[in-house]
Amino acid sequence: MPTNIVILIAALIVALIIFQAVLKTLKTFISSAIAIFAILVILNMFGFSPDDLIQEITNLPEILRQMLTGEN
């Protein structure tokens, strides 16, 4: 009987750790989604579309390479 209690306590501790990890991940995801949404709304107010942002993100490695090598 005591071994069942030990296993039950260990299972509860593991479940608590997993629950906390899921909550932290969910919190990070939600805060990132809100930040991205806010950026998209602000860019939209200035006349930029989400496609413009995606195009710039796609071109980012080339832009960084040009900046680092000093090319125009």
N, C-alpha and C positions, 0 to 999 in steps of 0.2 A: 504493500500500500504506500509506503513513503516514497518509493521510486516514482509512482504515478504523480505525486505532488511535485517532486523535483522536475519531472519532465513537463508538467503543466506550467510551472513557474518559468522554466527556460523557454517554453513556447510563447508565453505571454511577453517575455522580454524581447524575444526575436520579433514577434508581431509588432511590438511598440517601436522598435528600431526601424523596421520596414515602413511602418506608418509615418514616422517622422521624416524618413527619406522621401517618401512620396509627397508629403506636404511641402517640403523644401523645394522639390522639383516643380511641383504645381505652382508654388508661389513665384519661383523664378520665371517660369513660362508665362504666367499672367502678367507680371511686371514688364517683361520683355515685349509681350504683345501690345500692352498699353503704350509703351514707349514708341514702338514702330508705328502704331496707329496715329499717335500724336504727331510724329514726324511727317507721315503721309498727309495728314490734314493740313499742317502748316505749309508743306510744299504745294499742296493743291490750292491754297489761298494765294500763293505767289504765281500760279499758272503752270506749275509743273505737274506732270502726271506720274503715276506709279511706274509706267513704262520708261519714263526718262530716268528715274532712279535706278531701275533694274539695268538699263543700258550703261549708266555710269559705274555701277558695281561690276558689271561684266568687263568694262574697260579699265578698271582700277589697276590691275597688274601692269598693263602697258603704260598707264599714266605715271605710276610709281617708278617704273624703269626709266622713263624719259626724265623724270625729275632727278633721279640718282645719277644718271650719266650726263646730264646737262644738255640733252638734245632738245630741240624746239619742235 
